[in-house]
């Protein structure tokens, strides 16, 4: 389980450390930094795919994604005007997490001028990567370290070089995969690559989930929902019945069905009193969105971490309690982070706080609540002080 997420220098996240529970809701007003935290988690996952540099470049480059305020706000908090000062540290965007087994942090910075002509001036460079064991990075707990192009793994009390000249736009997680010399890299990469993110499924008339699609066995719904019918059929054939119960709970006894013709799958809903099933193209926006969420949460192969960004969007208030029950049920199999400013959804998640899912292996789950607020433009966790802030160390380049 991921216990801590830390971000420094990304948009409004000047330096934030967030504790995570088995089920965590991240909330706050508009502009408080919820979306930035969600994006930072996605960037961490993209390190495992080797896509973090490209993602930052598409955001306008590192300069556009960096914290826009001064390096320190100490003077402003004493009443002085907010103003720039001489920078003491390097320009840096840092992200990391700590878990029950391993932790990982990455430090991205500006490219070094080489004097050679290039069209890739917006590309950030990976300056530093570390993999460590335990809840906090320490020199003694670090098992893999990358400083610029050199990657080393711990060998007892010394370090062994495993590669030199790693390109600054490539992550250790995306490039190095020796199970014998660095099993920690393989473990962390496998973990972050399996995280799943769902952010505002499209449900318009041209949404990827509406047309029939060629179907193959699909143990996890894609981020855009284009393989919805195949994912639903995979769940139905698993025989657990969770999806049927969830749909019946939300829609007065309705049940999901997949229509298959020559390998082409079309998802439908069978409703009591209707003479035929309603296909995906006919479903209302809210019904289709709820079916997408249910399919994502009841996946046959649950991911270690599943992140939902504003799942309540376009849902009728009557669907909020069933959605909360669905999220709680899924938290018995995956760690879940819900980013939302919907008070009804948060209240519904609180209503059964600590309730055990009899089918879940994790037992009772306490809801963790993280409220983000702005302080002089900086996102901070409400009520978090020096004693309540989770331990975290960035180290230095």
Long-range contacts (C-beta under 8 A, 24 or more apart in sequence): 1-99, 1-100, 1-304, 1-335, 2-97, 2-98, 2-99, 2-304, 2-305, 2-335, 3-98, 3-99, 3-100, 3-135, 3-390, 4-97, 4-98, 4-103, 4-135, 4-390, 4-391, 4-392, 5-37, 5-40, 5-41, 5-44, 5-96, 5-97, 6-94, 6-95, 6-96, 6-97, 6-98, 6-105, 6-392, 6-394, 7-36, 7-37, 7-40, 7-94, 7-95, 8-92, 8-93, 8-94, 8-95, 8-394, 9-66, 9-67, 9-91, 9-92, 9-93, 9-94, 10-36, 10-39, 10-40, 10-43, 10-65, 10-66, 10-67, 10-93, 10-95, 11-36, 11-39, 11-65, 11-66, 11-67, 11-68, 12-36, 12-67, 12-374, 12-377, 12-378, 12-379, 13-37, 13-40, 13-67, 13-379, 14-67, 14-69, 14-73, 14-378, 14-379, 15-378, 16-379, 16-380, 16-381, 17-381, 17-389, 17-390, 17-392, 18-370, 18-381, 18-390, 19-368, 19-370, 19-390, 20-335, 20-337, 20-368, 21-365, 21-366, 21-367, 21-368, 22-331, 22-335, 22-336, 22-362, 22-365, 22-366, 22-368, 23-327, 23-328, 23-331, 23-335, 23-336, 23-338, 23-349, 23-365, 23-366, 23-367, 23-368, 24-336, 24-337, 24-338, 24-367, 24-368, 24-369, 24-370, 25-337, 25-338, 25-339, 25-340, 25-345, 25-346, 25-349, 25-367, 25-368, 25-369, 25-370, 26-337, 26-338, 26-339, 26-340, 26-370, 26-372, 27-339, 27-340, 27-341, 27-346, 27-369, 27-370, 27-371, 27-372, 28-341, 28-371, 28-372, 28-373, 28-382, 29-341, 29-373, 30-341, 31-374, 32-372, 32-373, 32-374, 32-379, 33-372, 33-374, 33-379, 34-339, 34-341, 34-372, 35-309, 35-339, 36-379, 37-339, 37-372, 37-379, 38-197, 38-199, 38-307, 38-309, 38-339, 40-95, 41-195, 41-197, 41-307, 41-337, 42-197, 42-307, 43-95, 44-95, 44-96, 44-97, 44-104, 44-106, 44-192, 45-192, 45-193, 45-195, 45-197, 47-104, 47-106, 47-129, 47-171, 47-173, 47-174, 47-192, 48-171, 48-173, 48-174, 48-188, 48-189, 48-190, 48-191, 48-192, 48-193, 49-174, 49-193, 50-170, 50-171, 50-173, 50-174, 50-175, 51-174, 52-106, 52-108, 52-126, 52-171, 53-108, 53-123, 53-124, 53-125, 53-126, 53-169, 56-93, 56-108, 56-124, 57-122, 57-123, 57-124, 60-122, 61-121, 61-122, 61-123, 61-124, 62-91, 62-93, 62-108, 62-109, 62-110, 62-122, 62-124, 63-110, 63-122, 65-93, 66-91, 66-93, 67-378, 68-377, 69-376, 69-377, 69-378, 73-375, 73-376, 73-378, 76-376, 77-376, 82-376, 82-377, 90-127, 90-397, 92-127, 92-397, 93-124, 94-394, 96-130, 96-137, 96-392, 96-394, 98-132, 98-134, 98-135, 98-136, 98-137, 98-392, 99-191, 101-133, 101-187, 102-131, 102-132, 102-133, 102-143, 102-184, 102-187, 102-188, 102-191, 103-131, 103-132, 103-133, 103-134, 103-135, 103-136, 103-137, 104-129, 104-130, 104-131, 104-132, 104-173, 104-188, 104-192, 105-129, 105-130, 105-132, 105-137, 105-394, 105-395, 106-171, 107-394, 107-397, 109-397, 111-168, 123-169, 125-168, 125-169, 126-168, 126-169, 126-170, 126-171, 127-168, 127-397, 128-395, 128-397, 129-171, 129-172, 129-173, 130-395, 131-172, 131-184, 131-185, 131-188, 133-184, 135-390, 135-391, 136-391, 136-392, 136-393, 137-392, 137-393, 137-394, 137-395, 138-393, 143-184, 144-172, 144-182, 144-184, 144-185, 146-172, 147-397, 151-176, 153-181, 153-182, 153-184, 191-304, 194-303, 194-304, 194-305, 195-303, 195-304, 195-305, 195-306, 195-307, 196-220, 196-221, 196-223, 196-296, 196-299, 196-303, 196-305, 196-306, 196-307, 197-223, 197-306, 197-307, 197-309, 198-223, 198-292, 198-293, 198-296, 198-306, 198-307, 198-308, 198-309, 198-311, 199-223, 199-309, 199-310, 200-309, 200-310, 200-313, 201-225, 201-288, 201-289, 201-292, 201-293, 203-285, 203-286, 203-288, 203-289, 203-292, 203-314, 204-285, 205-281, 207-288, 209-267, 209-280, 209-288, 209-292, 210-280, 210-281, 210-283, 210-288, 211-280, 211-281, 212-264, 212-265, 212-266, 212-280, 213-264, 213-265, 214-263, 214-264, 214-265, 215-258, 215-260, 215-263, 215-264, 215-265, 219-299, 219-300, 219-301, 220-299, 220-300, 220-301, 220-303, 221-292, 221-295, 221-296, 221-299, 225-292, 225-295, 228-267, 228-280, 228-291, 228-292, 228-295, 229-258, 229-265, 229-266, 229-267, 229-280, 230-258, 230-265, 231-295, 231-299, 232-256, 232-258, 232-267, 232-291, 232-295, 233-258, 233-260, 233-265, 234-300, 235-295, 235-298, 235-299, 235-300, 238-300, 242-298, 242-329, 242-359, 243-294, 243-295, 243-298, 246-294, 246-298, 246-322, 246-326, 246-329, 247-291, 247-294, 249-322, 249-325, 250-290, 250-294, 250-319, 250-322, 250-323, 251-287, 256-291, 267-291, 285-314, 286-314, 286-315, 286-316, 286-319, 289-313, 289-314, 289-315, 290-315, 290-319, 290-322, 290-323, 293-323, 293-326, 294-326, 297-326, 297-327, 297-329, 297-330, 297-336, 298-326, 298-329, 298-330, 302-330, 302-333, 302-334, 303-334, 304-334, 304-335, 305-334, 305-335, 305-336, 305-337, 306-330, 306-334, 306-335, 306-336, 306-337, 307-336, 307-337, 307-338, 307-339, 308-336, 308-337, 308-338, 308-339, 308-340, 309-339, 310-339, 310-340, 310-341, 310-342, 311-338, 311-340, 311-345, 312-340, 312-342, 312-344, 312-345, 317-344, 320-344, 320-345, 320-348, 321-348, 321-351, 323-348, 324-348, 324-349, 324-351, 324-352, 325-352, 328-352, 328-355, 328-357, 328-365, 329-357, 329-359, 329-360, 331-357, 331-360, 331-362, 331-365, 332-357, 332-359, 332-360, 332-361, 332-362, 332-363, 332-365, 333-360, 333-361, 333-362
